[in-house]
Structures are given as structure tokens and as C-alpha cells.
Amino acid sequence: MSSDPSGPGTTKGRLKRAVANSLFGTRVYDLTLGKGAPSSLVGHVRDAWPGAADKANVLFQGRYEFAGESLSALNEPPWALEGSEYWRAELHGFSWLRHFSAAGGEAARLGGRELIRTWIEGNENWHELTWRGDVMGQRLTAWAAHAGFLLEGAEPTFRKKFLAAFARQSKHLGRAIKACPEGRARIGAILGMVTSSIALTGGGTALERAIQHLRRELTAQILPDGGHVSRSPSQHYAILADLISIREALASGGHAPPGELTGSINRLALAARFFRHGDGSLALFNSSNEIPTNAQGLDIDTILAAAPTKEKIPASLNQTGYERLTAAGTLVLVDMGGPPQPRFCDQAHAAPLAFEMSIGRERLIVNCGAHRNPQWRMAGRSTAAHSTLTLADTNAIELEEPGGVGKRRCVVTSSRMEDDGSIWIEGAHDGYAPFGIVCGRRYFLSAAGGLKGEDTLSWQGSKKQAGHTFAVRFHMHPDIQTSIVRDGEAVLLRTGKGKGLTFHAGGAALSLEESVYMGQGDIKRSEQIVLSGTLGTDGAVIKWAFVPVDS
């Protein structure tokens, strides 16, 4: 994997993009894009994803429901609405045009044309978000895939504006691909390059360039175990969806997909299933929510249906840094990795050795998740927002705003053993090395579905600065009901369906405290179990267990 110190999660990377953006925003650059329009789109591009007429009806009513957020614009275009970055990216990506095509009819056709017309009038020139690589890639793909429906019977004036805007954006994307942030943004930009090169006359050379870029990004971003280098389940699904869209665009244009693309889709699809809880939605690691953000509004089942596999879900993603433990209906997912390399760490959370746990189709222990609000998003990246140990109210990984990590990173080691249906995993990290401490955690999942754990704080070196506080947190899903039992020494947990577990611990004081859950896009009140104590000269050992009880 190549090394580039100027990626999106670095200060240098942000400066590099700022310089490029200052050029793109000039009048001189705008003039180089030209105003001419091709006579038509010559190549057919097929939308990889189905539309839904009922979603078109919602849009017809002026309700724009994207990225877990709903905003309304009655009797006027939505372009001035101030939604979150995720909401605006999906709005300006136009992937929702597939719903207009699914609805069919003249009203849908005219409505789609009017939205495109008003968008062109207000967004004809470069803008940092609306012309961002992944947003433009989605838009060009949507416009090309649904041009036949939209342009049928269209006035010559609209047709010319539409085709000119398409050509201008295509030209820019071919120039700006290297300025796109690495990760999902660049994959999305490549999708737009592939689509536009198929749709426009003489796009053969552009398509070759796009495939070259694609091969480089697949090598850099897709790990041997099928995980994405960002270590974000949401990003994983968004990129899988984009790669499937690239595959379908190539196929619809009569081009065979390169072997690297087919292989990457297959590996990503298998690893994608790794991150699903019993309820079918995603684990909340590294800026992820239950549904994949920035995945064209697609649900998990739709994405996976386009990339079927008969292979068994792996127990470990060693290169990506995750472990999966299953027994008797209990599922435990554990983060056993450090932050990704700087150019891919803009989504990184400070959560070494954190875990989530579900029983059947119900979530029990969770991380707090990610939120569209920047302040809440930053809070959700903290170590304390995860089900793991925090020392001295300090993040185990240095976090930067709005994204990325600092120079104080974190190395995580892990091992796994299985025997007769039971599973042991053990990990350690040096995220608290500035305190002279190495953190260790052991998990034991019995064949009967009970989970035991042990956290250790061990001194390294002779200098021991005792007195720092620690907290081991277990954030619970909002549907979990709790009560203190055994004179304050244990917690009884009940799921929504009445399944019960007892939590007990030793080596620290046990308490129930308030928490928040952002895994569904909004903020919900929840609870957390906290094991707290003070670090002594002998370190600390905290043991805990979740034991199933009869309903």
C-alpha cells in the first residue's frame, strides 16, 4: 500500500485541497470548462439500484428525507435549505431521480426537469460541496442513467442546458480527481468519470484513465481481508455500493469490468456481512450508524443483494482489526485495531478494544454512534463514547477537529483462541503510554452465550504516577431496561422482548449513569454501566460478566 502524508485526515491534505479549491473557484478556471453542449448523450448507462414510486410521492410533496434528516421546501426548489453536510451531499447527488423514473408519467418527468433546471441556475460554477468528487460522481451517474426519461419531449433550451452542464462537470471531474480526498470521495469521483466517459462521444481515453485511477484506489483502499482501510462500516458499505454502480455502468456500456473490481466487490461483500448485528443493521464503529451513511440512501439488504456470496462470514478481519464472536444467539463485535494511516483516518474514533453485543435480534451493549451535528460528531469520536476503558478522562487516541488523528496514535495487539464452542480473545494497546500505562482486555464467550471480560492497567517502567481515575463503560441500547440488584453490586438488564442478563463486576465501583444513543441518526437518551476507580501503584484489574438469566 502506498504511503502519502497528504491525505484527508492530515493538515497537509487539507491545505492541499484548499489550494486546489482556490483555483477551481476562480472566474478564469470557470472559463476553461466551456459553455458548449454535446448534441446528445450517446452511451447508455443503467442505474444499478431500483427506484420506489412511494419515495417519489414524498419528494413531490416537497419533503426531502436524506441521511436520517427530513426538511421541507413547499412550492420552491430545495437548494437553499440548510441541512447537514450528509443531507446536502445526498440532495445534490441526485440519486433520488431513480424514484421519479420509478413513478413514471409526465408529472414526474416535468418535476425532475424543473429541479435540474433550478439546480443548474444556482450551481453552474464550482462549489466545495456541490462539486465535490463523490457528490458530482453520483449526480453525473443519476443524470446519465435517467436522461432518457427526463429528456423525452423536453424543450431544446432545457436539453442544451442539461447537456452543457453535464459536459462541464465531466471535464472538471477528469481534472480534479487527484484533488479529491482519498477514500470514498475519490471512489465516487471515479464512478462519475466512468459514467460520463460512457455517456459522452469520444470517451474512450477518459474511460481508460478512469480505470487506471480505479485500479490504484482499489489497491490502496481495499485490504486483503475485504475490509476498507478507513475501518468504518458505514464507509465500507458506501464504497461497496459505488463499486457495484461502477460495475453496472461498465456492463451497460458493453465494457467488461476489470478483474480487480470484481475481486474487490466480492471481498467487500463478504466482509460487509461481518459488521451486521442480529437485527441486520450495522455496528457503530468509526463514524458509523445503524444504516450506512452516504450510500445513496440505499439500505443494507439492497446493497448486499447486488453482491451475493455463499461463503461463511469470517470470524476475524485481521488486517482491518475486528473480531466477531458468536455462541448460542449472542454476538460480540470487538474493535481490535488502531487508527488507519493518516490519509484515511478522517472518520477515526478513539476506541481501542471497544465492543458491541447483541442477543438474537436485539442490541444490548453499543457504542454511542455518530451524529450529523459537528459538536456531537466530535463527542461521539471520544473514547468515553464507546464501551471500553478510559483513563484520566483522556482519549486513547489523539483526535483532531473536524476529523483525523494527531501524532499520538495507538498500537493494538490481539490474539484469538477457540475450543469446544467457547471463544477467547485478548488485546492490548499503548494509547495511554504518556501515563506509563498499557491497557489490556480479555473477552471470553462461553458456548452457552455468557460473556466475561477483564480489563488490566499495567505500569511500564519504574515511574508510577498513581492517582489517575479510570472508567470502564458499557453503553446500553435505549430499548434496554435496567435495575440495580444485590445491594448495588449487580445490574439486571432486560431487552425489549424480555430476555434477561445479570451484569456483575469486581475491582471497581459500579454505577448506572445517563448516556446518549446516536445510532439511528437522532439523539436518544440511554444508560451506561460505569465501573470506576483510582489507579494504584500495582495497576488495576477489573473483572466483569454478563450472565443470561431465565425469563
Buried (B, 14 or more C-beta within 10 A) or exposed (E): EEEBEBBBBBEEBBEBBEEBBEEBBEEEBBEEBEEEBBEEBEBBBEBBBEBEBEBBEBBBEBBBBBBBBEBEEEEEBBBEBEBBBBBBBBBBBBBBBBBBBBBEEEEBBBBBBEBBBBBBEEBBBBBEEBBBBBBBBBBBBBBBBBBEBBBEEBEEEBBBBBBBBBBBBBBBBBBBBEBBBBBBBBBBBBBBBBBBBBBBEEBEEBBEBBBEBBBBBBEBBBBEBBBBBBBBBBBBBBBBBBBBBBBBBBEBBEBEBBEBBEBBBBBBBBBBBBBBBBEEBBBBBBBBBBBBBBBBBBBBEBBBEBBEBEEEBBBBBBBBBBBBBBBBBBBBBBBBBBBBBBBBBBBBBBBBBBBBBBBBEBBBBBBBBBBBEEEBBBBBBBBBBBBBBBBBEBBBBBBBEEBBBEEBBBEBEBEBEEEEEBBBBBBBBBBBBEBBBBBBBBBBBBEEBBBBBBBBBBBBEEEBEEEBEBBBBBBBBBBBBBEEEEEEEBBBBBBEEEBBBBBBBEBBEBBBEEBBBBBBBEBBEBBBBBBBBEBEEEBBBBBBBBBBEEE
